[in-house]
Amino acid sequence: MNSLKKIFFIVLLFSLTFSYGNKKSYLIDQMSLDLGIPWGMAFLQKDKLLVTQKDGQILLLDLFTRKKTFIKNAPEVFYTGQAGLLDVKLSPNYKIDKWIYFTYVKKDNKKGSTTLSRAKLVKNSLVSWQDLLVSKSSTENKVHYGSRIAFDDNNHVFFSIGDRGIRANSQDLTNHAGTIIRLNMDGSIPFDNPFVNDDKVLDEIYSYGHRNPQGMFFDKKTKKLWSIEHGPRGGDEINIIESGKNYGWPVISYGKEYWAPLSIGEGVAKVGMEQPIKYYIPSIAPSSILVYSGKLFKEWEGNIFSGALRLTHLNRIILNDKNETIKEERLLKEIYERIRNVIEDDEGYIYVSTDTGRILRLKPNDR
């Protein structure tokens, strides 16, 4: 059997193995199954997927041959607890500027700081590495680093940072923990950031009052920046992020204390603090967010997708024109996997990564 026939047979076998009958609107192709924890994914080309692994390795996955090429000169990451190498996104001007953006946890003695960086890829090696912002978020806790990256259409880059396990951080604007940051593409501070004229607030902060946002997506159609974050015991939130807004943690929350069925802070609402578009009780433990284009799955156009870690499924939310939830569906429950990331390619296929090291592709059942 020649190599092309082998490849066709493997693809067919995976499609048959992970198809769940005509009752579902999708089939599943397994694209890779032996990675570490594939935290971030970004398409370099149609069939070339750049993958960051939490342990600090970066690889290029050929989706046609399934070949993995490890990228040289990856940064040294602080890999412990929830820390490690996190997200990856290509510059929206990648064809021209060739920049690839990363978030990772940079070691600071025995602590770690969520860091936004960028580099270029030349012959399977990273060059011109730049740390654009080493955030002021170090604590001795090994939790709540964030972090996802998003770009708007005005040459801004956003990235999220968790509260680092210290709740008060999210309302203390002299540090970056518990915030979403907005920078220019070169790491400089936009002149119209909401707090640039306030000496008591760090200039990079765009929004605050977040617990641990591990999903972020800029919808080019609606010009809205979406975020999803972990609550405590209940209270995961989907939010639309706006400049200068306070999203409440830990003053308000729909979650409860881990150690008792007690409310957190002052309740679920307070004047001057934003309400979520949706909250989850119990927690699904969300890890990413996507607003789907509808290119292949027409009935899913504009739907919100999120990976769920604790409740092991792909979460689908249908909103009305007032951004109110009218339906929730839980996909991929049958594979019992912690879904770490969800992205879409240019053709409309949906890709998810799991904490057991698998990358799966969803395609319509009629193809």
Disulfide bonds with the S-S distance in Angstrom:
none
